[in-house]
Amino acid sequence: MISKSLLLPEPASPAHICPFDQACSYLEAAAKELNLNQGLLEILSHPRKVVTVSIPVKLDNGEIQVLAGHRVQHSDVLGPYKGGIRYHPAVTLREVSALAMLMTWKCALLGIPYGGAKGGIPIDPKRYSVGELERISRRYISELIKDIGPAVDIPAPDMGTSAREMAWMMDTYSVNVGHAVPGVVTGKPLSIGGSLGREMATGRGVMIIIREALADQSKSLAGIRVAIQGFGNVGSAAAELLHQAGAKIIAISTGAGGVFSEVGLDIPKLKVYAAENRKSIMSFPESVPISNADLLTLPCDVLIPAALENQITEENVNQVQAQIVAEAANGPVTLEANLSLEARGVTVLPDILTNAGGVVVSYLEWVQGLSYVFWDEERVNREMENLMVQAYHRVIHQSKVRQISFRLAAYTLGVGRVAQALTDRGLYP
C-alpha cells in the first residue's frame, strides 16, 4: 500500500473519484505485476518536487487578484521534466500531481528522454481578457523561473492554454536570462521555433493507435462507426483524420452537448459551423442533438472520450456499447469501469499510449530547437508515427507475454523502465 499523505492533502470529499488515488492504483497494479519492492514503489509514487506560487495580477478594472499556480515535477530520472500547463477551474494540486505521474509513465513508454511534470492555475480563461491572461501567464512563469528551463523542465500547452500562452512564457523566460531560449517551452508558434504538425499531433496519435488496434482485429478504419466526446483540439483533430481515412463519425459533443447522425457527420462542415457559432454544434444541420451522457452509450465500433477525466464510471459502464474505447483524454475511464469493460471483452486503449502523440511531437520540437534545424511536416508526422507504432507493438507484445490487459501492459512498460533507471543510476537506496 502506498502512503499518499506525504506531500498532498486528502481530497475534500471521499465520494469524489480522486485522480491521484486512481493514478496510484494503476502504479500499484504495475508494481505488483513487476514484483517491485515496497521501497521502490514509495519512491515512484511521490513527486520529486511540488511548487505552488502566488500570482498577483492587476485586472483591467484596476482590482488586484491573487491566484495560485501549481507545478508538480514527478520524476527526472530519464531526462528533463515535461508536461503541460492547464487553465481550468477544476485544477487542484492532486489532479496536477496525478497528471505529472502519468506523464512520467507516458514518456517512458514511448521511449523519449523525459520525465513527467504538470502545471496549472484554477481559473476559467474565458472570464479574463487577453491582457489579463498575458499578465497571469507572464507572472506565473516568472515565479517558476528557477524551476524550469530547456534542460530542467519544459512546459507545453494543455487545457485552456495554447501557442499564445507558450509564446508569452518563452518571452518572459528569455527576457529574464538575457537571450532567446526557444527550448524552454514547446507548442510555440512557428515563428519562434514551433514545430509543424504540433496542432494535430495528439489527434493524429489517437487515429494511429485506433488504426493499429483495428488491424490486429483484421479490420480497417474504412466504414467503422465512431463516437467522440469532446470537440476541442484533440477531438476535432481525431475526427478530421478518422473521417479522411473513411471512418463514419456518427456523434460528436462539446461541453454543452452534441450532435448525432446515423449516416455520419460531415466533419469539415462541422468544423466550419463550430468556428462560426462560437464552438456550439447542437444546431448543426442534418443531425439531431444528443447529450454527452447519451453519446457514451451509443452503439458504435469505437468510442473516443476526448474531454475530461472520470466520464465512464461504474454508474454508466454497463450501458457502454463500443467494442473499442480509446482514451484520448487523461483518465476518462475509472478503475472500476475499466475492469468491467475488460471483463466484457471491450478493448480499452489506455491514455498513456493513445494520447501520447502530443508529447512525442513536443519532443520532436525540442530536438529541432536544440539543433536549430527544422523539419517539414511530412518528416515530423513520419517520426511521430514511427514512435507511436513501436510503442503500440511493445504494449501488445507485453500484453500477450504476460497475459494481462493493454492498460496493465502499458503501465508495466512505463513503470518498469523508470524503476530500472532508478536502480541503474543508484538513486534507489
Summary of the structure (lengths in Angstrom):
residues: 429
radius of gyration: 20.7
end to end distance: 19.2
largest distance: 63.1
contacts: 1543
relative contact order: 0.13
helix: 46%
strand: 17%
